[in-house]
Amino acid sequence: MKSVVVHVGLDSGQDARFRVAVDIVQAFDGHLTCVQPATPIDAYMPVDPFGGAAFIGDSFATARKAEDDLRVSVEEKLGKE
């Protein structure tokens, strides 16, 4: 089997993980699947129990934008490979 599944996330190891996965797939003429897990619910929870809920919409929008930006970035890198 020549399929590689790589976790795509907003962490410090993302670039290295992606590069190794691409190198393996290219070396063995394989197939790469990128998996971007759902953002955990605590990313949307307000930190301030005294009124922070007013900003939950902003937090949600910020988290979704970060996920979308990451997806676009990975798709652009894959397009170049």
C-alpha positions as a Markdown table, in Angstrom:
| # | Residue | x | y | z |
|---|---|---|---|---|
| 1 | Met | 0.0 | 0.0 | 0.0 |
| 2 | Lys | 1.3 | 3.4 | -0.9 |
| 3 | Ser | -1.1 | 5.8 | 0.9 |
| 4 | Val | 0.0 | 8.3 | 3.5 |
| 5 | Val | -2.4 | 10.1 | 5.8 |
| 6 | Val | -1.0 | 13.3 | 7.4 |
| 7 | His | -2.6 | 15.4 | 10.2 |
| 8 | Val | -2.9 | 19.1 | 9.3 |
| 9 | Gly | -3.1 | 21.4 | 12.2 |
| 10 | Leu | -2.1 | 24.8 | 13.6 |
| 11 | Asp | 0.9 | 23.6 | 15.5 |
| 12 | Ser | 4.7 | 24.0 | 15.3 |
| 13 | Gly | 5.2 | 20.6 | 13.7 |
| 14 | Gln | 2.9 | 21.1 | 10.8 |
| 15 | Asp | 5.5 | 22.1 | 8.2 |
| 16 | Ala | 7.9 | 19.2 | 9.1 |
| 17 | Arg | 5.0 | 16.7 | 9.1 |
| 18 | Phe | 3.8 | 17.9 | 5.7 |
| 19 | Arg | 7.2 | 17.9 | 4.1 |
| 20 | Val | 8.0 | 14.3 | 5.3 |
| 21 | Ala | 4.6 | 13.1 | 4.1 |
| 22 | Val | 5.1 | 14.7 | 0.7 |
| 23 | Asp | 8.7 | 13.3 | 0.4 |
| 24 | Ile | 7.5 | 9.7 | 1.2 |
| 25 | Val | 4.6 | 9.9 | -1.2 |
| 26 | Gln | 6.9 | 11.2 | -4.0 |
| 27 | Ala | 9.6 | 8.6 | -3.3 |
| 28 | Phe | 7.1 | 5.7 | -3.5 |
| 29 | Asp | 4.7 | 7.2 | -6.1 |
| 30 | Gly | 1.9 | 7.1 | -3.5 |
| 31 | His | -1.1 | 9.0 | -2.5 |
| 32 | Leu | -1.4 | 11.7 | 0.2 |
| 33 | Thr | -4.5 | 12.4 | 2.2 |
| 34 | Cys | -4.5 | 15.4 | 4.5 |
| 35 | Val | -6.8 | 15.3 | 7.5 |
| 36 | Gln | -7.8 | 18.5 | 9.3 |
| 37 | Pro | -9.6 | 17.6 | 12.4 |
| 38 | Ala | -12.5 | 19.7 | 13.7 |
| 39 | Thr | -11.6 | 22.4 | 16.1 |
| 40 | Pro | -12.3 | 21.3 | 19.7 |
| 41 | Ile | -15.3 | 22.9 | 21.4 |
| 42 | Asp | -13.1 | 24.6 | 24.0 |
| 43 | Ala | -11.7 | 26.9 | 21.2 |
| 44 | Tyr | -15.2 | 28.4 | 21.0 |
| 45 | Met | -15.7 | 28.8 | 24.8 |
| 46 | Pro | -15.4 | 32.2 | 26.4 |
| 47 | Val | -12.5 | 32.4 | 28.8 |
| 48 | Asp | -14.2 | 35.1 | 31.0 |
| 49 | Pro | -17.2 | 33.7 | 32.9 |
| 50 | Phe | -18.3 | 37.3 | 33.6 |
| 51 | Gly | -19.4 | 38.5 | 30.2 |
| 52 | Gly | -17.1 | 36.8 | 27.9 |
| 53 | Ala | -20.0 | 35.1 | 26.2 |
| 54 | Ala | -20.6 | 38.3 | 24.3 |
| 55 | Phe | -17.5 | 37.6 | 22.3 |
| 56 | Ile | -18.2 | 34.0 | 21.4 |
| 57 | Gly | -19.3 | 35.0 | 17.9 |
| 58 | Asp | -16.0 | 36.7 | 17.3 |
| 59 | Ser | -14.1 | 33.7 | 18.7 |
| 60 | Phe | -16.0 | 31.3 | 16.4 |
| 61 | Ala | -15.3 | 33.5 | 13.4 |
| 62 | Thr | -11.6 | 33.8 | 14.2 |
| 63 | Ala | -11.2 | 30.0 | 14.7 |
| 64 | Arg | -13.1 | 29.3 | 11.4 |
| 65 | Lys | -10.9 | 31.8 | 9.5 |
| 66 | Ala | -7.8 | 30.2 | 10.9 |
| 67 | Glu | -9.0 | 26.7 | 9.8 |
| 68 | Asp | -9.9 | 28.0 | 6.3 |
| 69 | Asp | -6.6 | 29.8 | 5.9 |
| 70 | Leu | -4.7 | 26.6 | 6.9 |
| 71 | Arg | -6.8 | 24.6 | 4.4 |
| 72 | Val | -6.1 | 27.1 | 1.6 |
| 73 | Ser | -2.4 | 27.1 | 2.5 |
| 74 | Val | -2.1 | 23.3 | 2.4 |
| 75 | Glu | -4.0 | 23.1 | -0.9 |
| 76 | Glu | -1.6 | 25.7 | -2.4 |
| 77 | Lys | 1.4 | 23.7 | -1.3 |
| 78 | Leu | -0.1 | 20.5 | -2.7 |
| 79 | Gly | -0.7 | 22.2 | -6.0 |
| 80 | Lys | 3.0 | 23.0 | -6.2 |
| 81 | Glu | 4.1 | 19.4 | -5.5 |
